[in-house]
Amino acid sequence: MAGPLRRLPSLNALRAFWASARHGSFAAAAGELHVTASAVSLQVRQLEEELGVKLFQRTPKGLVLSPQGAEILPGVSDAFAQLQATLLKGDWTDDTRTLSVSVAPSFATKWLLPRLDRFVGQHPDIDVRVLATMELTDFAAEPIDLAIRYGHGRYPGLQADLLMRESVFPVCSPKLLEGRDAADLPALLRAATLLHDDSPDQDPTCPDWKSWLKASGISEVDWQRGPRFNQSNFVLEGAANGLGVALAKASLVQYDIADGRLVQLGDRATPIELAYFLVYPPERAANATTAIFRDWLMAEIAPGETAVTSRIKHRRKSDAA
């Protein structure tokens, strides 16, 4: 080289050299960088002039690195690789108060969203972004911090904190019970329309009407009749609107029962094998924002004076007034 540099060369010029060396062509490098081949050639030539060396030999078959270019390339490649890794990681920003949460649509609608206003009220500086999806999260490729998932809790390479177990029981609208004996559950189910959940988030351990009726010892009910839905939310809304009786997961109907939109039929809740878990890469456990959201979730689920029980008590007082 001509001598020690007083300043670093242009980043664009270094990037043009790096792309050209990898592709062996100004034209191919131009395609990667979304500029013209002449612009890439000019940037490389300017870099050569600034360094005082030839970086490439131009041949009919393409570009060939000169000895000086071959000496420089590893350091330039390492620098750009480190820069990419740092920027793509995202931890370099000051925006540590943004939290992206992936969650199943039914759980988002029926459990998380009715409570989320309390989290926002307690932590107005944290911007929560909810992605409702049934797809498993690829934490390495997606900008997701946490996922709430329903399953066995076995997620290789990830931390899975148990949030809550689940159980199932029949529910319906109070309107459907008018003029009927709610205590005689077999007779009620024989006369009512049964609503069926065919959503993709149903699991093999969750009973359908056939298995639930058999386990409950209730016979002479045509378990196959009634409309079918491909979303759990539709099943529960159908029940709340008086369409029929649905089998509901307890976590998804807490607020509807508290608000009087739905009532539980009978006193038998069937526990199921799968549960809800908070899932995230282990290294994110130390992140302050992640810890705040996790602690808030656990507090919402903890037994005792929860917002749901408070709402039930408030409604009962209003009814008595």
KAGI-V798175 format. One record per helix or strand of 2 or more residues. SS is the DSSP state (alpha for helix, beta for strand). FROM is the first residue (numbers start at 0). LEN is the number of residues. If there is no record, write none. Layout:
ss=SS from=FROM len=LEN
ss=SS from=FROM len=LEN
//
This chain:
ss=alpha from=10 len=13
ss=alpha from=25 len=8
ss=alpha from=36 len=15
ss=beta from=55 len=4
ss=beta from=61 len=4
ss=alpha from=66 len=23
ss=beta from=97 len=6
ss=alpha from=104 len=18
ss=beta from=126 len=6
ss=beta from=145 len=6
ss=beta from=157 len=15
ss=alpha from=173 len=4
ss=alpha from=184 len=7
ss=beta from=193 len=4
ss=alpha from=208 len=8
ss=beta from=227 len=2
ss=alpha from=231 len=9
ss=beta from=244 len=5
ss=alpha from=249 len=3
ss=alpha from=253 len=5
ss=beta from=262 len=2
ss=beta from=269 len=12
ss=alpha from=281 len=5
ss=alpha from=287 len=14
ss=alpha from=306 len=14
//
